[in-house]
Amino acid sequence: MENLVFCLNATIPIFLTLMLGLFFRRIGLFDDIFVSRLNKFVFNAALPALLFLDIAKSDFYSVWNTKFVLFCFFVTLISIGISTGLSYLLKPRNIQGEFIQASYRSSAAILGIAIIQNLYGNAGMAPLMIIGSVPLYNIMAVTTLSLFAPGGGKLDTAKLIKTLKGIATNPIILGILTGMIWSLLHFPMPAILETSVNNLGKTATPLGLMAMGGALHFGKAFSRLKASVVCTFMKLVGYEALFLPLAISRGFTRDKLVSIIIMLGSASTVSCFVMAKNMEHEGSFSSGVVLLTTLFSAFTLTLWLFICKGLGLI
């Protein structure tokens, strides 16, 4: 029972905060424009500040783990390959690109950092997990949505180049890299700067979760219910069952293992819907999977954490 309470305390407050965002939009306190601006603020300011401070205050030589970063990268790549193979079983295949993206692309930054903060009080190994997986998320999303566009598609080189530029100027990545440089060069952290950046960073988790909840839309979300259920199962259960034992066998524990659990089995990011719509896909399938994975990940993430806590790994 103690282990279950430990895991519930890490996950349930996060999903209640997320649902609060959905509630606020339902009663008119949030609207789409406000949610969009809130997401932009969290992505461009609050989350980079949080990650920068966590890394800048640490001894980066002792934090960096090449084995962990490479594990995150290759597991993400293999997951994308499996999702692509499964997508060929769809009939019809007009949602193939959306299926691939939604089944592998996690809310790694917002949900990951929130859960690890609840467990350990800081971002832990989440920044290194982001380095290993998020750039690949974005590159492969553009690739799959271009190649599997409805009515036949081709790789849009211009969009791919734009994505690469976006990764190079991604505020979250820049926040991590700036923190790394600060730590490696042993720059001092004046109290005034630390307090100011800390105050900004503290807003990232609650505002990011409420913005994520406020961005959820029902609409025609379940027009392809069977495919949505399969995609949701792979996102929340399938890849965890495949790769979590491998992560444990490689010796990953505590915040490393929690970061991997988040990477493999957290909800599909709202960006799946946004990117699908922007790349001429219908988008309702992505919206449905985001909604389903968000609702059910409260239970599945708690379950994975409970199993690992029971085994003494976190």
TAJO-V369535 format. One record per pair of residues at least 4 apart in sequence whose C-alpha atoms are under 6 Angstrom apart, sorted by the first residue. I is the first residue (numbers start at 1). J is the second residue. Records with the same first field share a line. If there is no record, write none. Layout:
I=J  J
This chain:
4=306
5=9
7=302  306
8=12
10=115  118
18=209  210  213
19=213
21=210  211  213  214
22=213  214
24=29  30
25=29  30  31  214
35=211
39=211
40=44
41=45
42=46  47  204  208
43=47
44=171
46=200  201  204
47=204
48=52  171  172  175
49=197  201
50=201
51=176
52=56  175  176  179
55=179
56=179  182  183
60=64  183
69=128  132
71=75
72=132  133
73=132  133
83=100
84=100
87=96
94=150
95=99
97=144  145  148
98=102  286
101=105  141
102=268
103=231  235
105=268
106=266  267  268  269
107=111  267  268  269
108=112  263
109=113
112=262
113=117  123
114=205
116=120  123
117=121  122  123
124=255
125=255  256
126=259
130=134
136=140
140=144
141=145
142=146
144=148
145=149
146=153  154  155  156
147=153  154  155
148=153
149=153
166=170
171=175
174=178
182=187
194=198
203=207
204=208
207=211
210=214
220=284
221=284  285  287  288
222=288
228=232  289
232=293
233=237
234=238  239
235=265
236=265
239=243  264
240=244  264
247=252
248=252
252=256  257
253=257  313  314
254=313  314
255=259
261=265
262=266
267=293  294  297
268=290
271=275
273=283  286  287
276=281  283
277=281  283
289=293
290=294
293=297
297=301
302=306
305=309
308=313
309=313  314
